[in-house]
Amino acid sequence: MSQEVSLLRLYLMRALYLLNFVFLGASVWPGLLEHGPAPWDPMHGIAVSFWAALSTLCALGLRYPLKMLPLLLMQLFYKSVWVLAVGLPLRAAGPLDPTAAELLQVCIGGIVVDLIVIPWPYVFAIYVQQRGDRWR
């Protein structure tokens, strides 16, 4: 059945949630908590807030890997959008600075990992074939 997800796949998902929780959280939360009195640029602030929320919600994925699957889909989509709309055009315009080069590499690596870990038959069965929730 396409809604069945193997135990191995569940553990791969849990590992990805754990990596997000630990590494993303460790890189984002200290800067957020120790931020000085000067206000942040709004776009930088929203990015840090998004990553802090994502890393925290990934802790729930350890217990509920399938229920928190939309987090992995969002991660896949935002990285894909960044690569297509920002990273590749920057690369086409000339040499990348070290920060952009690292971000491009991290995002492409993240896309590959997400594509491997996400249980695509389950995604298709639940989000495409299954009827949506009622409207009334």
Secondary structure, DSSP 8 states (H G I E B T S, - for coil): -TT---HHHHHHHHHHHHHIIIIIHHHHHHHHHT--SS---HHHHHHHHHHHHHHHHHHHHHH-TTTTHHHHHHHHHHHHHHIIIIIHHHHHHS---HHHHHHHHHHHHHHHHHHHHS-HHHHIIIIIIS------
